[in-house]
């Protein structure tokens, strides 16, 4: 999924985490080739700190910081969770290896932790390659706009504007899902997100089995619904994603201030109201492809599903609030200038049969 969020730097943690004396990390800070926009809209090339395990080459922590704060950024990368995929720290390494004596001295002073040993070594090509690979990956992932034609984005903006105004999460639970069956197309199963106020939006599953597996596995390895997913390279995250045999589409809303101006401008160009305090974001995961942006076909299916779901929810708000199930209606929505019939039912037929 393309990154459209602004970069942030967290404050250094002062909690006394346990030290793993068998864990050694090697770290450095380099000026990144990419540009980051600060809160005042000014662009700059950030310093990027990376800590890696020397025996495996795996990145252990990463942080993007402002120029002139090399040691602070390196310390933040060590003690803070940082951006995905780095989860909360549970321990600190017993030894830190750096290339620059002055930088190592600053890091030692900032950490102020006598339990951690320091060592200096000569720079080597493998670590340079680690930074080169990271910068290449970052540039590939940070494209700030959707790679979709304008008509597809316009349809999404129109549907999401209705969704944001309707706010079905105020009276619709995430379970049971709504079954959406467009004419001549496979069904989708919509889970309305927002009961915990952490994520507002809709998840569209390609099958009811996918939804059931996703919820079951998620509760086993993560916790109750609403608990954040583990980092993408974590084994638990892999287990959750394996539950999705079909492509699942996620539509959610982020604060305008949390996304880059290029993305806001692209949506505004295609009909998203500029004064709205949030903007919709889109992603897909599961199936045979890695998590990422939605494609044109997925965008069309999502826009149609959102329009049908909002129409259905507006007509049946009282029944949905009271959970007066089952509720069923075939609604008519527009797609590419033509009417399309979509059968909407909650709960899905399969869940009624199980009762």
VOGU-3710 file (C-alpha; in Angstrom, 3 decimals, decimal comma):
1> xxxxxxxxxx> 0,000/0,000/0,000  1,463/3,347/-0,949  2,403/5,593/1,933  0,521/8,860/2,052  1,223/9,679/5,700  3,584/12,427/6,841  6,805/11,375/8,526  6,994/11,873/12,278  9,680/11,531/14,890  8,822/10,258/18,357
11> xxxxxxxxxx> 10,347/11,455/21,619  13,048/9,289/23,135  11,842/6,705/25,630  13,348/6,909/29,113  11,841/3,690/30,407  14,369/1,165/31,703  13,890/-1,709/29,317  15,723/-4,962/30,042  19,005/-5,529/28,221  19,639/-8,639/26,130
21> xxxxxxxxxx> 23,407/-9,130/26,417  23,413/-11,632/23,555  21,928/-9,063/21,157  24,366/-6,916/19,143  23,229/-4,185/16,750  25,182/-2,156/14,240  23,920/1,291/13,337  24,524/4,470/11,390  22,800/7,607/10,095  22,756/8,738/6,457
31> xxxxxxxxxx> 21,096/11,639/4,662  18,205/10,276/2,623  17,701/11,121/-1,074  13,953/11,579/-0,545  12,268/14,779/0,582  10,005/15,132/3,616  7,644/18,028/4,278  7,593/19,542/7,755  4,521/20,881/9,562  5,034/24,288/7,936
41> xxxxxxxxxx> 5,106/22,793/4,452  8,882/23,136/3,933  10,731/20,313/2,195  14,026/18,894/3,455  16,215/15,812/3,057  15,950/13,886/6,335  18,545/11,938/8,229  17,710/8,231/8,308  18,948/6,024/11,133  19,118/2,250/10,771
51> xxxxxxxxxx> 20,010/-0,424/13,316  20,574/-3,930/11,978  21,617/-7,313/13,304  25,133/-7,913/11,939  24,770/-11,694/11,753  21,551/-11,663/9,689  21,450/-8,198/8,103  17,840/-7,792/9,252  16,789/-4,236/10,069  15,965/-4,012/13,774
61> xxxxxxxxxx> 14,921/-0,361/13,920  14,630/2,674/11,684  13,805/6,340/12,222  13,543/9,403/9,988  14,710/12,653/11,606  15,531/16,249/10,812  19,026/17,227/9,635  21,505/18,055/12,367  20,041/15,585/14,875  21,988/12,465/13,914
71> xxxxxxxxxx> 22,558/11,079/17,402  19,016/11,837/18,569  17,558/10,110/15,509  19,768/7,069/16,067  18,691/6,836/19,711  15,022/7,197/18,756  15,438/4,355/16,259  16,813/2,220/19,074  14,280/2,831/21,839  11,080/3,834/20,009
81> xxxxxxxxxx> 8,723/1,605/18,065  9,096/3,888/15,039  7,073/3,562/11,841  5,747/0,171/10,652  6,897/-2,581/10,676  8,652/-1,956/14,023  6,600/-2,860/17,063  6,991/-1,734/20,681  10,417/-2,339/22,173  10,633/-5,081/24,779
91> xxxxxxxxxx> 14,407/-5,066/25,287  17,595/-3,220/24,415  20,769/-4,707/22,921  23,784/-5,490/25,046  26,218/-4,076/22,485  26,059/-1,286/19,901  28,527/-1,135/17,015  29,063/2,163/15,169  31,476/3,533/12,566  31,946/7,102/13,816
101> xxxxxxxxxx> 33,661/7,796/17,141  32,048/11,214/17,677  28,606/9,836/16,873  29,142/6,898/19,231  30,126/9,299/22,012  26,918/11,349/21,507  24,751/8,229/21,436  26,364/6,945/24,647  25,637/10,256/26,399  22,035/10,378/25,202
111> xxxxxxxxxx> 21,308/6,775/26,174  23,028/7,163/29,546  22,802/3,410/30,108  25,970/1,750/31,484  24,527/-1,695/30,769  25,098/-1,217/27,025  28,610/-1,701/25,602  29,907/0,254/22,588  32,316/-0,802/19,870  33,772/0,972/16,826
121> xxxxxxxxxx> 34,421/-0,675/13,486  35,435/0,331/9,963  32,621/0,957/7,435  31,884/-2,004/5,162  30,065/-2,479/1,863  27,269/-4,680/3,223  25,970/-1,908/5,464  26,197/0,624/2,621  24,128/-1,778/0,518  21,569/-2,011/3,322
131> xxxxxxxxxx> 21,017/1,754/3,147  20,897/1,717/-0,664  18,281/-1,038/-0,645  16,237/0,746/1,990  16,238/4,034/0,077  15,194/2,268/-3,125  12,369/0,475/-1,310  11,282/3,703/0,391  11,062/5,541/-2,931  9,022/2,727/-4,455
141> xxxxxxxxxx> 6,580/2,705/-1,541  6,125/6,404/-0,842  4,415/7,505/-4,065  1,914/9,907/-2,549  -0,917/9,533/-5,047  -3,216/6,765/-6,239  -2,175/5,036/-9,460  -5,740/5,072/-10,802  -7,471/6,910/-13,661  -9,396/10,020/-12,666
151> xxxxxxxxxx> -12,867/8,495/-13,299  -12,102/5,658/-10,848  -10,886/8,112/-8,203  -13,901/10,352/-8,786  -16,267/7,413/-8,229  -14,464/6,550/-4,994  -14,560/10,160/-3,799  -18,281/10,437/-4,520  -19,067/7,195/-2,693  -16,801/7,982/0,259
161> xxxxxxxxxx> -18,282/11,456/0,644  -21,688/9,788/1,089  -20,153/7,286/3,500  -18,581/10,005/5,642  -21,827/11,986/5,793  -23,867/8,879/6,651  -21,430/7,575/9,310  -23,001/4,094/9,551  -20,477/3,107/12,243  -22,588/5,144/14,653
171> xxxxxxxxxx> -25,346/2,539/14,529  -24,071/-0,511/12,582  -21,903/-3,149/14,291  -18,857/-4,674/12,630  -20,498/-8,102/12,992  -22,563/-9,632/11,488  -21,382/-8,347/8,118  -23,624/-7,045/5,368  -23,824/-9,246/2,280  -23,651/-7,207/-0,949
181> xxxxxxxxxx> -24,503/-9,010/-4,184  -24,281/-6,814/-7,307  -25,999/-8,200/-10,384  -23,711/-10,413/-12,466  -20,838/-10,078/-9,952  -19,497/-12,106/-7,007  -20,730/-11,067/-3,546  -18,820/-8,924/-1,082  -19,132/-9,024/2,696  -18,889/-5,631/4,368
191> xxxxxxxxxx> -17,764/-5,115/7,944  -18,442/-1,561/9,133  -15,449/-0,344/11,144  -15,683/2,294/13,822  -17,186/0,875/16,997  -13,864/1,356/18,829  -13,288/4,781/17,174  -9,756/3,745/16,166  -10,564/3,096/12,499  -13,566/4,541/10,683
201> xxxxxxxxxx> -14,511/2,919/7,412  -15,409/-0,381/5,767  -13,629/-3,673/5,126  -14,922/-5,519/2,056  -14,160/-9,257/2,167  -14,235/-11,463/-0,899  -15,888/-14,310/0,985  -17,648/-14,916/4,270  -15,122/-17,672/5,063  -12,312/-15,127/4,720
211> xxxxxxxxxx> -14,009/-12,809/7,192  -14,629/-15,597/9,688  -11,037/-16,874/9,433  -9,623/-13,357/9,687  -11,572/-12,612/12,866  -10,776/-15,993/14,422  -7,055/-15,921/13,674  -6,802/-12,239/14,600  -8,306/-12,817/18,025  -6,002/-15,809/18,614
221> xxxxxxxxxx> -2,696/-14,113/17,754  -3,457/-10,431/18,406  -6,467/-9,976/20,654  -10,005/-8,613/20,461  -11,184/-6,651/17,407  -9,603/-3,203/17,343  -6,212/-4,404/18,601  -3,466/-3,171/16,207  -2,053/-5,762/13,830  1,532/-6,914/14,405
231> xxxxxxxxxx> 4,315/-5,618/12,129  3,985/-6,751/8,472  7,126/-8,920/8,638  5,999/-10,618/11,830  5,014/-14,304/11,715  1,700/-13,449/13,381  0,904/-10,927/10,647  1,672/-13,583/8,026  -0,724/-15,955/9,780  -3,486/-13,338/9,726
241> xxxxxxxxxx> -2,961/-12,512/6,049  -2,988/-16,214/5,139  -6,584/-16,306/6,387  -7,585/-14,128/3,425  -7,880/-16,403/0,382  -9,512/-13,626/-1,652  -8,632/-9,959/-2,005  -9,955/-7,801/0,841  -10,450/-4,067/0,271  -10,111/-1,579/3,128
251> xxxxxxxxxx> -11,590/1,912/3,001  -10,785/4,165/5,946  -10,526/7,855/6,814  -7,471/9,778/8,001  -7,123/13,341/9,203  -6,226/15,777/6,409  -3,179/16,905/8,374  -1,806/13,339/8,422  -1,548/12,908/4,648  0,724/14,632/2,162
261> xxxxxxxxxx> -0,595/17,602/0,136  -0,144/15,758/-3,178  -2,663/13,133/-2,110  -5,149/15,712/-0,813  -4,857/17,618/-4,093  -5,454/14,484/-6,159  -8,646/13,710/-4,252  -9,840/17,329/-4,388  -9,292/17,367/-8,151  -11,646/14,385/-8,365
271> xxxxxxxxxx> -14,417/15,755/-6,202  -13,397/15,314/-2,561  -14,516/18,405/-0,566  -11,411/20,370/0,442  -12,934/21,586/3,702  -13,706/18,102/4,995  -11,476/17,365/7,975  -10,680/13,823/6,787  -9,702/12,139/3,538  -10,405/8,547/2,459
281> xxxxxxxxxx> -7,557/6,088/2,045  -7,685/2,752/0,254  -5,786/-0,508/0,380  -6,060/-4,189/-0,432  -4,598/-7,332/1,082  -4,936/-11,080/0,848  -5,255/-13,376/-2,129  -2,157/-14,079/-4,184  -0,770/-10,528/-4,062  1,052/-8,671/-1,274
291> xxxxxxxxxx> -0,722/-5,854/0,574  -0,843/-2,677/-1,477  -2,970/-0,128/-3,275  -6,242/-1,085/-4,916  -6,301/-1,536/-8,674  -8,875/-0,116/-11,087  -11,195/-3,132/-10,907  -11,077/-3,135/-7,092  -11,769/0,602/-7,053  -14,892/0,097/-9,168
301> xxxxxxxxxx> -16,167/-2,713/-6,971  -15,464/-0,704/-3,830  -17,283/2,412/-5,091  -20,333/0,350/-6,055  -20,342/-1,486/-2,718  -20,061/1,743/-0,718  -22,929/3,356/-2,615  -25,144/0,305/-2,051  -24,204/0,003/1,612  -24,915/3,683/2,351
311> xxxxxxxxxx> -28,262/3,565/0,540  -29,256/0,441/2,474  -28,115/1,828/5,843  -29,936/5,119/5,352  -33,181/3,293/4,586  -32,885/0,853/7,491  -31,161/2,896/10,207  -33,748/2,126/12,897  -33,743/-1,618/12,223  -29,938/-1,738/12,149
321> xxxxxxxxxx> -29,733/0,208/15,395  -32,151/-2,226/17,084  -30,477/-5,241/15,400  -33,886/-6,231/14,087  -32,482/-8,949/11,802  -32,787/-10,209/9,156  -32,981/-7,100/6,981  -32,930/-7,404/3,207  -33,509/-5,137/0,215  -32,343/-4,810/-3,366
331> xxxxxxxxxx> -31,138/-1,263/-3,900  -30,368/0,507/-7,140  -27,179/2,516/-7,483  -25,351/4,050/-10,422  -22,154/2,776/-11,991  -20,573/4,407/-15,028  -23,832/6,206/-15,733  -26,036/3,110/-15,673  -28,244/1,666/-12,919  -27,062/-1,461/-11,122
341> xxxxxxxxxx> -29,129/-3,635/-8,791  -27,403/-4,737/-5,584  -29,024/-7,144/-3,129  -28,089/-6,265/0,445  -28,791/-8,501/3,404  -27,745/-8,683/7,027  -26,913/-11,243/8,293  -25,739/-13,128/5,172  -27,727/-16,208/4,202  -24,983/-18,557/5,400
351> xxxxx> -25,105/-17,162/8,926  -28,904/-17,485/9,041  -28,606/-21,126/7,985  -26,173/-21,801/10,849  -28,620/-20,584/13,491
//
